[in-house]
């Protein structure tokens, strides 16, 4: 597999399901495929950018394993994790985009000791640190997308808005990840209060954690596909909006 011909920018793009990565894969020219285990790394060109696209599968373990594999095999300059998410902010609607300024692990928490028979008090659960593997490992509560990639993403949003190719809102916010799908409004409110989340998914934090350990810049882009707060049911078709945005961003990065 070619890594980065002629010194060109090389980006890895992950999506959990076919509906979250198929559009990106279909846009690759001169694509070639490398199979490792259960994953296929599809590498080709989008304009002047070399791109490796991977369907990682749903969940934190799949995303972490796939991110590590993509970074090892493709050696990209950056990684974009994108797809759908459920809203935690009451202001977000289906089709809105969240550029993750912060990423948190909503599956990492600690509860205080309570005796048998005292019930479960999720409102008292506290965010728990995760270990970031560096030369000197350290524990963190959050990770942050690359400032440079966030700036490029904001610029892309402005251009798409001017061209009439962007209808939903675009915010810089906080994405929470975990092997969970929360539909209880009270629990969503607890998570938003404890972690400051705007939406939730199952992959972004773990992929970002691997990128941080490898020292590779990353960006998380999520489109709202459903909201229990507004009664909007899940629609997988919204995943195309995140991919279209990612394709436009890659084009912009290739021109910079």
Secondary structure, DSSP 8 states (H G I E B T S, - for coil): ----GGG--EEEEEESSHHHHHHHHHT-EEEEEEEETTEEEEEEEETTEEEEEEE--SSHHHHHHHHHHHHHHH--SEEEEEEEEEE-STT--TT-EEEEEEEEETT-EE-----TTS---GGG-EE--EEE-STT-EEESEE---HHHHHHHHHHHHHHHHTT---S-EEEEEEEE-S-----HHHHHHHHHHH--SEEESSHHHHHHHHHHHT-EEEEEEEEEEBTTTTB---GGGHHHHHHHHHHHHHHHHH-
